[in-house]
Amino acid sequence: MAYRRTLSVEFEGGKVARDLRRAGIKIEVGMGTITRTITSRSVASAHARGRSLGGVHAHVVAQGAIFVQGGNSIRLDARKSPAIMGAVFGGGRRPTTQQFPLWRGSGRDAGYMVYPDLREQEGEIDRLVVELIDRAL
């Protein structure tokens, strides 16, 4: 006897399956809208935060190294500004990274631009996703 790797659920009556299929489509479209909204807000906030921090942060923002790509991805472009990673995450341990603020690690408090704003929006993101699922079902 061969085992299948997928799980199939069958419903009697086409209405339940049709409703679930429609709900899935609504959720997929809604998640795209939420993602585009959050990424554009985060990039705008990263630009404002970078300008307010000054120094290397303002420099990489002025060069346009943080931008929305494809509507739902935030791009940190090291080709436009090689200092982008140090401005976003910090540095300071090596002689080649002394011009950046201290490294904040990779945990909950990481980052100087982009990530702090995403953490501030967590509650809003959770609320939007739950609301989307409730409306879709």
BAMARLO-356597 format. One record per residue (C-alpha): x, y negated, z negated; residue in three letters. Coordinates in steps of 0.2 Angstrom, whole numbers, padded with zeros to 4 digits, always signed. Layout:
REC,X,Y,Z,type
REC,X,Y,Z,ALA
...
***
This chain:
REC,X,Y,Z,type
REC,+0000,+0000,+0000,MET
REC,+0007,-0017,+0005,ALA
REC,+0005,-0032,-0006,TYR
REC,+0001,-0049,+0001,ARG
REC,+0010,-0065,-0004,ARG
REC,-0005,-0076,-0003,THR
REC,-0021,-0077,-0012,LEU
REC,-0037,-0078,-0003,SER
REC,-0054,-0084,-0011,VAL
REC,-0070,-0081,-0001,GLU
REC,-0086,-0089,-0005,PHE
REC,-0103,-0084,+0000,GLU
REC,-0112,-0098,+0009,GLY
REC,-0103,-0110,+0020,GLY
REC,-0107,-0125,+0010,LYS
REC,-0095,-0123,-0004,VAL
REC,-0080,-0119,+0008,ALA
REC,-0085,-0134,+0019,ARG
REC,-0086,-0146,+0003,ASP
REC,-0069,-0140,-0003,LEU
REC,-0061,-0142,+0014,ARG
REC,-0068,-0160,+0015,ARG
REC,-0062,-0164,-0003,ALA
REC,-0045,-0158,+0002,GLY
REC,-0045,-0170,+0017,ILE
REC,-0051,-0184,+0006,LYS
REC,-0037,-0181,-0007,ILE
REC,-0024,-0179,+0006,GLU
REC,-0029,-0196,+0014,VAL
REC,-0031,-0204,-0003,GLY
REC,-0014,-0198,-0009,MET
REC,-0006,-0206,+0007,GLY
REC,-0014,-0223,+0003,THR
REC,-0009,-0222,-0015,ILE
REC,+0009,-0218,-0011,THR
REC,+0010,-0232,+0002,ARG
REC,+0003,-0244,-0011,THR
REC,+0015,-0239,-0025,ILE
REC,+0031,-0239,-0013,THR
REC,+0027,-0257,-0007,SER
REC,+0024,-0263,-0025,ARG
REC,+0040,-0255,-0031,SER
REC,+0051,-0262,-0017,VAL
REC,+0043,-0280,-0020,ALA
REC,+0047,-0278,-0038,SER
REC,+0064,-0271,-0035,ALA
REC,+0068,-0287,-0025,HIS
REC,+0061,-0298,-0038,ALA
REC,+0071,-0289,-0052,ARG
REC,+0087,-0289,-0041,GLY
REC,+0086,-0308,-0038,ARG
REC,+0083,-0311,-0057,SER
REC,+0098,-0300,-0062,LEU
REC,+0109,-0310,-0050,GLY
REC,+0127,-0304,-0046,GLY
REC,+0128,-0288,-0036,VAL
REC,+0110,-0285,-0038,HIS
REC,+0105,-0301,-0029,ALA
REC,+0118,-0297,-0016,HIS
REC,+0111,-0280,-0011,VAL
REC,+0093,-0287,-0011,VAL
REC,+0099,-0302,+0000,ALA
REC,+0106,-0289,+0013,GLN
REC,+0090,-0280,+0014,GLY
REC,+0097,-0263,+0007,ALA
REC,+0081,-0258,-0002,ILE
REC,+0065,-0256,+0009,PHE
REC,+0050,-0245,+0013,VAL
REC,+0053,-0233,+0027,GLN
REC,+0039,-0224,+0035,GLY
REC,+0026,-0231,+0024,GLY
REC,+0029,-0219,+0009,ASN
REC,+0048,-0218,+0006,SER
REC,+0059,-0231,-0003,ILE
REC,+0076,-0231,+0006,ARG
REC,+0092,-0237,-0002,LEU
REC,+0103,-0240,+0013,ASP
REC,+0121,-0239,+0009,ALA
REC,+0125,-0244,+0028,ARG
REC,+0118,-0261,+0025,LYS
REC,+0126,-0263,+0008,SER
REC,+0138,-0251,+0001,PRO
REC,+0136,-0258,-0016,ALA
REC,+0117,-0252,-0017,ILE
REC,+0120,-0237,-0027,MET
REC,+0130,-0246,-0040,GLY
REC,+0118,-0260,-0041,ALA
REC,+0103,-0248,-0043,VAL
REC,+0111,-0235,-0055,PHE
REC,+0126,-0244,-0062,GLY
REC,+0144,-0239,-0064,GLY
REC,+0159,-0245,-0074,GLY
REC,+0169,-0229,-0079,ARG
REC,+0180,-0228,-0064,ARG
REC,+0191,-0243,-0058,PRO
REC,+0182,-0243,-0042,THR
REC,+0165,-0246,-0050,THR
REC,+0170,-0259,-0063,GLN
REC,+0160,-0273,-0054,GLN
REC,+0144,-0264,-0058,PHE
REC,+0134,-0264,-0075,PRO
REC,+0136,-0249,-0086,LEU
REC,+0129,-0232,-0079,TRP
REC,+0113,-0229,-0087,ARG
REC,+0113,-0210,-0084,GLY
REC,+0100,-0200,-0075,SER
REC,+0087,-0198,-0089,GLY
REC,+0071,-0208,-0093,ARG
REC,+0080,-0225,-0094,ASP
REC,+0090,-0223,-0078,ALA
REC,+0092,-0237,-0066,GLY
REC,+0092,-0256,-0065,TYR
REC,+0081,-0258,-0050,MET
REC,+0067,-0247,-0042,VAL
REC,+0066,-0234,-0056,TYR
REC,+0061,-0246,-0070,PRO
REC,+0046,-0252,-0060,ASP
REC,+0041,-0234,-0055,LEU
REC,+0041,-0230,-0074,ARG
REC,+0030,-0245,-0078,GLU
REC,+0017,-0240,-0064,GLN
REC,+0016,-0222,-0071,GLU
REC,+0000,-0225,-0080,GLY
REC,-0008,-0233,-0065,GLU
REC,-0002,-0219,-0054,ILE
REC,-0010,-0206,-0065,ASP
REC,-0026,-0216,-0066,ARG
REC,-0027,-0218,-0047,LEU
REC,-0024,-0199,-0044,VAL
REC,-0037,-0194,-0057,VAL
REC,-0050,-0206,-0050,GLU
REC,-0046,-0200,-0032,LEU
REC,-0049,-0182,-0037,ILE
REC,-0065,-0186,-0046,ASP
REC,-0072,-0195,-0031,ARG
REC,-0066,-0181,-0019,ALA
REC,-0075,-0168,-0028,LEU
***
